[in-house]
Amino acid sequence: MGDDNTTTEQSDVRVEDEVVRVVEQAKEVQEAAASFVSKSSKEEQLLRQRALSLDAAIVKLRSTIDSLLRDKRLDPKLADKLEDELDRAKCILVDGEASSFLPGKAHGLLLRMFIGPVNVRATMKDVQLKVKEEYNRFKDRIALLFLFFPSALLVLRSWIWNGCMPAFPVQLYQAWLLFLYTGLALRENILQVNGSDIRPWWIYHHYCAMAMALVSLTWGIKGEPNCVEKQRGVELFLQWAMMQGIAMLLQNRYQRQRLYTRIALGKAKRMDVVWGESAGVVGQLWLLYPILFILQGFEAYVGLLLLQTAFGGVVSEWQVVFCGILLVLMAVGNFMNTMQTVMAKLRFKAKMKRSKSKQALD
């Protein structure tokens, strides 16, 4: 019995010593971590000040170049060269690890509504790029579904439903659209916070599409008599959605390659994305821009047709008027945004021609 008690006491002492040792090690690790965080915080503050100072210097130099050009005290060719160098410096600053030390964009209302006051800005560049790649994969998936779902509904309408679609499949499709546009808007807000140069209109466009999909869920599209006439707007909307799917596939396939080229040339950031008509090349303009203009015109036509059916007494629900107005507004906004891009490309080409002409004269 005595030996057993001695053995138990020795075991207790060993366990107690081990616990004390672990507690001391935990304290040491905590002190080392606190010292490291304090040191890192000081270094981070110094880097942040340098990055902010450099960003301000780039802005100041741009203003100086513009002022000298207006006063004709600087050669335009030299000014173009200096602007390109400043663009390269800005791209290096905002497209590398130093971007985390620059002030980020404020969180949009949608992010605050869905996830609250959570900081979604990644501090590491590889994490930001993973967010962008996930966004691109999401767009690739939805482009195929954008083409498949309306095609299936139109085929079933002709072959099985005798020209009059039941409400549930269409509402299921509208629910999917609500999920789709909400997912796109959330991802684009997160990308914008992380430095992506997404045009604000595309985010607003998706807000409008979210509202339209939500309202469409309450729209009673089936009813006799005149079921086929009541669903004429729905049929045209599904046809427009199929065309939109084709345009998205073309954009995802070709324009992303062009964006990679622009990134390699230092004319775009790695966090930039393509949407709509951006980043096209000359060969694509003859294909993509006509499709976009046809889509925008067709979108406006569907909206006007919905308004006509509402004010003509065929369908008197307020949802029809709401969706018709939204479709027209989105078509007009898309057209204006596309024209702004066309004009910007024309100005850039004119600038390049002037530069080549000056080089030839010299």
C-alpha positions as CSV (number, residue, x, y, z in Angstrom):
1,M,0.0,0.0,0.0
2,G,2.8,2.4,0.8
3,D,4.5,1.8,-2.6
4,D,1.2,2.5,-4.3
5,N,0.7,5.8,-2.4
6,T,4.3,6.8,-3.3
7,T,3.7,6.0,-6.9
8,T,0.5,8.0,-7.0
9,E,2.1,11.0,-5.4
10,Q,5.0,10.9,-7.9
11,S,2.5,10.8,-10.8
12,D,0.6,13.7,-9.3
13,V,3.8,15.7,-9.0
14,R,4.8,14.9,-12.6
15,V,1.4,15.9,-14.0
16,E,1.4,19.1,-11.8
17,D,4.9,20.0,-13.1
18,E,3.8,19.4,-16.7
19,V,0.7,21.6,-16.2
20,V,2.9,24.4,-14.7
21,R,5.3,24.1,-17.6
22,V,2.5,24.3,-20.2
23,V,1.1,27.4,-18.5
24,E,4.5,29.1,-18.4
25,Q,5.0,28.3,-22.1
26,A,1.6,29.7,-22.9
27,K,2.6,32.9,-21.2
28,E,5.8,33.1,-23.1
29,V,4.1,32.5,-26.4
30,Q,1.5,35.2,-25.5
31,E,4.3,37.7,-24.6
32,A,6.2,36.9,-27.8
33,A,3.0,37.3,-29.9
34,A,2.2,40.6,-28.3
35,S,5.7,41.8,-28.9
36,F,5.5,40.7,-32.5
37,V,2.1,42.3,-33.1
38,S,3.4,45.6,-31.5
39,K,6.5,45.6,-33.7
40,S,4.4,44.7,-36.8
41,S,1.9,47.4,-36.0
42,K,4.6,50.0,-35.9
43,E,6.1,48.8,-39.2
44,E,2.7,48.6,-40.8
45,Q,2.0,52.2,-39.7
46,L,5.3,53.3,-41.4
47,L,4.4,51.5,-44.6
48,R,0.9,52.9,-44.6
49,Q,2.3,56.5,-44.3
50,R,4.8,55.8,-47.2
51,A,2.0,54.4,-49.4
52,L,-0.3,57.3,-48.7
53,S,2.5,59.8,-49.3
54,L,3.3,58.1,-52.6
55,D,-0.3,58.0,-53.7
56,A,-0.7,61.7,-52.9
57,A,2.6,62.4,-54.9
58,I,1.1,60.6,-58.0
59,V,-2.0,62.7,-57.8
60,K,0.0,65.9,-57.4
61,L,2.2,65.0,-60.3
62,R,-0.8,64.4,-62.5
63,S,-2.2,67.8,-61.6
64,T,1.2,69.4,-62.4
65,I,1.4,67.8,-65.8
66,D,-2.2,68.9,-66.7
67,S,-1.4,72.4,-65.6
68,L,1.8,72.5,-67.6
69,L,0.0,71.2,-70.7
70,R,-2.7,73.8,-70.4
71,D,-0.1,76.5,-70.2
72,K,1.8,74.9,-73.2
73,R,4.9,74.7,-71.1
74,L,5.3,70.9,-71.6
75,D,5.7,68.9,-74.8
76,P,2.5,66.8,-75.4
77,K,4.5,63.7,-76.4
78,L,6.6,64.0,-73.2
79,A,3.4,64.5,-71.2
80,D,1.9,61.3,-72.6
81,K,5.1,59.4,-71.7
82,L,5.0,60.8,-68.2
83,E,1.3,59.9,-67.8
84,D,2.1,56.3,-68.9
85,E,4.9,56.1,-66.3
86,L,2.6,57.5,-63.6
87,D,-0.1,54.9,-64.6
88,R,2.5,52.2,-64.3
89,A,3.5,53.5,-60.8
90,K,-0.1,53.7,-59.8
91,C,-0.7,50.1,-61.0
92,I,2.3,48.8,-59.1
93,L,1.0,50.6,-56.0
94,V,-2.6,49.4,-56.1
95,D,-2.0,46.0,-57.6
96,G,0.5,44.6,-55.2
97,E,0.8,43.9,-51.5
98,A,1.1,47.7,-50.8
99,S,-2.6,48.1,-51.8
100,S,-3.6,46.8,-48.4
101,F,-2.1,50.0,-46.8
102,L,-4.2,52.3,-49.0
103,P,-7.6,53.4,-47.8
104,G,-10.3,51.0,-49.0
105,K,-13.7,51.9,-50.4
106,A,-16.6,52.1,-48.0
107,H,-18.9,49.1,-47.7
108,G,-22.0,49.4,-49.8
109,L,-25.6,49.3,-48.4
110,L,-26.1,45.8,-49.7
111,L,-23.1,44.4,-47.8
112,R,-24.2,46.2,-44.6
113,M,-27.7,44.8,-45.0
114,F,-26.6,41.2,-45.6
115,I,-23.5,40.7,-43.5
116,G,-23.5,43.7,-41.1
117,P,-20.3,45.7,-40.1
118,V,-17.9,42.9,-41.1
119,N,-14.7,43.9,-42.8
120,V,-14.5,41.9,-46.1
121,R,-11.3,43.5,-47.4
122,A,-8.5,40.9,-47.7
123,T,-5.1,42.0,-46.6
124,M,-3.2,39.5,-48.8
125,K,-3.2,39.9,-52.5
126,D,-3.5,36.2,-53.2
127,V,-6.7,36.1,-51.1
128,Q,-8.1,39.0,-53.2
129,L,-7.3,37.2,-56.4
130,K,-9.0,34.1,-55.2
131,V,-12.1,36.2,-54.6
132,K,-11.9,37.4,-58.2
133,E,-11.4,33.9,-59.6
134,E,-14.4,32.7,-57.7
135,Y,-16.4,35.5,-59.2
136,N,-15.3,34.6,-62.7
137,R,-16.2,30.9,-62.1
138,F,-19.6,32.0,-60.8
139,K,-20.2,34.0,-64.0
140,D,-19.1,31.0,-66.2
141,R,-21.7,28.8,-64.4
142,I,-24.6,31.3,-64.6
143,A,-23.9,32.0,-68.3
144,L,-24.8,28.4,-69.2
145,L,-27.8,28.4,-66.9
146,F,-28.9,31.7,-68.3
147,L,-29.1,30.0,-71.6
148,F,-30.6,26.7,-70.5
149,F,-33.4,27.7,-68.2
150,P,-35.3,30.0,-70.5
151,S,-34.8,27.6,-73.4
152,A,-36.3,24.8,-71.4
153,L,-39.3,26.9,-70.4
154,L,-39.9,28.0,-74.0
155,V,-39.7,24.4,-75.3
156,L,-42.0,23.1,-72.6
157,R,-44.4,26.0,-73.4
158,S,-44.6,25.0,-77.0
159,W,-44.6,21.2,-76.7
160,I,-46.4,20.4,-73.4
161,W,-48.2,23.5,-72.0
162,N,-50.0,24.5,-75.3
163,G,-48.7,28.1,-75.2
164,C,-49.8,28.8,-71.6
165,M,-47.1,28.3,-69.0
166,P,-48.1,27.4,-65.4
167,A,-47.1,29.9,-62.8
168,F,-44.9,27.7,-60.7
169,P,-42.1,27.0,-63.2
170,V,-41.9,30.7,-64.2
171,Q,-41.8,31.7,-60.5
172,L,-39.1,29.2,-59.8
173,Y,-37.1,30.7,-62.6
174,Q,-37.7,34.2,-61.2
175,A,-36.5,32.9,-57.8
176,W,-33.3,31.7,-59.4
177,L,-32.8,35.1,-61.0
178,L,-33.2,36.7,-57.6
179,F,-30.6,34.4,-56.2
180,L,-28.3,35.0,-59.2
181,Y,-28.5,38.8,-59.2
182,T,-28.1,39.0,-55.4
183,G,-25.0,36.7,-55.6
184,L,-23.5,38.9,-58.4
185,A,-24.2,42.1,-56.5
186,L,-22.7,40.8,-53.3
187,R,-19.6,39.5,-55.1
188,E,-19.2,42.8,-57.0
189,N,-19.5,44.8,-53.8
190,I,-16.8,42.7,-52.1
191,L,-14.6,43.0,-55.2
192,Q,-15.1,46.8,-55.2
193,V,-14.0,47.0,-51.5
194,N,-10.9,44.9,-52.5
195,G,-9.9,47.4,-55.2
196,S,-11.6,46.1,-58.3
197,D,-12.5,48.8,-60.8
198,I,-16.1,47.7,-61.5
199,R,-18.3,50.3,-63.0
200,P,-21.0,51.4,-60.6
201,W,-23.7,51.1,-63.2
202,W,-23.4,47.3,-63.4
203,I,-23.9,47.1,-59.7
204,Y,-27.0,49.4,-59.9
205,H,-28.2,47.3,-62.9
206,H,-28.1,44.2,-60.7
207,Y,-30.0,46.0,-58.0
208,C,-32.7,46.8,-60.5
209,A,-32.7,43.2,-61.7
210,M,-33.0,42.0,-58.1
211,A,-36.0,44.2,-57.6
212,M,-37.6,43.1,-60.8
213,A,-37.1,39.4,-60.0
214,L,-38.6,39.9,-56.5
215,V,-41.7,41.7,-57.8
216,S,-42.1,39.1,-60.6
217,L,-42.5,36.4,-57.9
218,T,-45.9,38.1,-56.9
219,W,-47.1,38.4,-60.5
220,G,-50.0,36.1,-61.4
221,I,-49.1,35.3,-65.0
222,K,-51.5,32.4,-65.6
223,G,-55.2,33.1,-66.0
224,E,-58.0,32.6,-68.5
225,P,-59.1,34.0,-70.8
226,N,-56.3,35.4,-72.9
227,C,-53.6,33.4,-71.1
228,V,-51.3,33.5,-74.2
229,E,-51.8,37.2,-74.7
230,K,-51.0,37.9,-71.0
231,Q,-47.8,35.8,-71.2
232,R,-46.5,37.6,-74.4
233,G,-44.3,39.8,-72.3
234,V,-43.0,36.7,-70.4
235,E,-42.2,34.9,-73.6
236,L,-40.2,37.9,-75.0
237,F,-38.4,38.2,-71.7
238,L,-37.3,34.6,-71.9
239,Q,-36.1,35.1,-75.4
240,W,-34.1,38.1,-74.3
241,A,-32.6,36.1,-71.5
242,M,-31.4,33.5,-74.0
243,M,-29.7,36.2,-76.0
244,Q,-28.2,37.6,-72.8
245,G,-26.8,34.1,-72.0
246,I,-25.1,34.0,-75.5
247,A,-23.6,37.5,-74.9
248,M,-22.3,36.4,-71.5
249,L,-20.6,33.4,-73.0
250,L,-18.9,35.5,-75.6
251,Q,-17.8,38.0,-73.1
252,N,-16.5,35.5,-70.6
253,R,-14.5,33.6,-73.3
254,Y,-12.9,36.4,-75.3
255,Q,-12.8,39.6,-73.2
256,R,-11.1,37.9,-70.2
257,Q,-8.2,37.0,-72.5
258,R,-8.0,40.7,-73.5
259,L,-8.0,41.7,-69.8
260,Y,-5.1,39.4,-69.1
261,T,-3.2,41.2,-71.9
262,R,-4.0,44.6,-70.5
263,I,-2.8,43.4,-67.1
264,A,0.5,42.2,-68.6
265,L,0.9,45.6,-70.2
266,G,0.3,47.5,-67.0
267,K,-2.9,49.0,-68.3
268,A,-5.2,47.2,-65.9
269,K,-5.1,45.8,-62.3
270,R,-5.2,42.2,-61.5
271,M,-8.4,42.8,-59.5
272,D,-10.2,44.3,-62.5
273,V,-13.0,42.3,-64.0
274,V,-14.9,42.4,-67.4
275,W,-18.6,43.2,-67.6
276,G,-20.7,44.3,-70.4
277,E,-18.7,45.9,-73.2
278,S,-15.4,46.5,-71.5
279,A,-11.9,45.3,-72.6
280,G,-12.9,44.4,-76.1
281,V,-10.5,44.2,-79.1
282,V,-11.2,45.4,-82.6
283,G,-12.2,42.0,-83.9
284,Q,-14.7,41.5,-81.1
285,L,-16.3,44.9,-81.6
286,W,-18.0,43.9,-84.8
287,L,-19.5,40.9,-83.1
288,L,-20.1,41.9,-79.5
289,Y,-21.3,45.5,-79.9
290,P,-24.1,44.6,-82.3
291,I,-25.3,41.9,-80.0
292,L,-25.2,44.3,-77.1
293,F,-27.2,47.0,-79.0
294,I,-29.7,44.4,-80.1
295,L,-30.1,43.2,-76.5
296,Q,-30.6,46.7,-75.2
297,G,-33.2,47.4,-77.9
298,F,-35.0,44.2,-77.3
299,E,-34.9,44.8,-73.5
300,A,-36.6,48.2,-74.0
301,Y,-39.1,46.6,-76.4
302,V,-40.1,44.0,-73.8
303,G,-40.5,46.8,-71.2
304,L,-42.7,48.9,-73.5
305,L,-44.8,45.9,-74.4
306,L,-45.4,45.2,-70.7
307,L,-46.5,48.8,-70.2
308,Q,-48.7,48.5,-73.2
309,T,-50.4,45.4,-71.9
310,A,-50.9,47.1,-68.5
311,F,-52.3,50.4,-69.8
312,G,-54.3,48.6,-72.5
313,G,-56.3,46.7,-70.0
314,V,-55.0,43.2,-70.9
315,V,-53.1,42.8,-67.6
316,S,-53.8,45.5,-65.0
317,E,-51.5,44.3,-62.1
318,W,-49.1,46.9,-60.7
319,Q,-46.3,44.3,-61.1
320,V,-46.5,44.6,-64.9
321,V,-46.1,48.4,-64.8
322,F,-43.2,48.1,-62.3
323,C,-41.3,45.5,-64.3
324,G,-41.9,47.4,-67.6
325,I,-40.5,50.7,-66.2
326,L,-37.5,48.8,-64.8
327,L,-36.7,47.1,-68.1
328,V,-36.9,50.4,-70.0
329,L,-34.6,52.1,-67.4
330,M,-32.1,49.3,-67.5
331,A,-32.0,49.3,-71.3
332,V,-31.4,53.1,-71.4
333,G,-28.7,52.8,-68.7
334,N,-27.0,49.9,-70.6
335,F,-27.1,51.9,-73.8
336,M,-25.6,55.0,-72.3
337,N,-22.9,53.0,-70.5
338,T,-22.0,51.2,-73.8
339,M,-21.9,54.5,-75.7
340,Q,-19.6,56.0,-73.1
341,T,-17.2,53.0,-73.6
342,V,-17.4,53.4,-77.4
343,M,-16.5,57.1,-77.1
344,A,-13.6,56.4,-74.7
345,K,-12.2,53.8,-77.1
346,L,-12.5,56.3,-80.0
347,R,-10.7,59.0,-78.0
348,F,-8.0,56.5,-77.1
349,K,-7.5,55.4,-80.7
350,A,-7.3,59.1,-81.8
351,K,-4.7,59.7,-79.2
352,M,-2.7,56.7,-80.4
353,K,-2.9,57.9,-84.0
354,R,-1.7,61.4,-83.0
355,S,1.3,59.9,-81.1
356,K,2.3,57.7,-84.1
357,S,2.0,60.7,-86.4
358,K,4.3,62.8,-84.2
359,Q,6.8,60.0,-84.0
360,A,6.8,59.7,-87.8
361,L,7.3,63.5,-88.2
362,D,10.2,63.4,-85.7
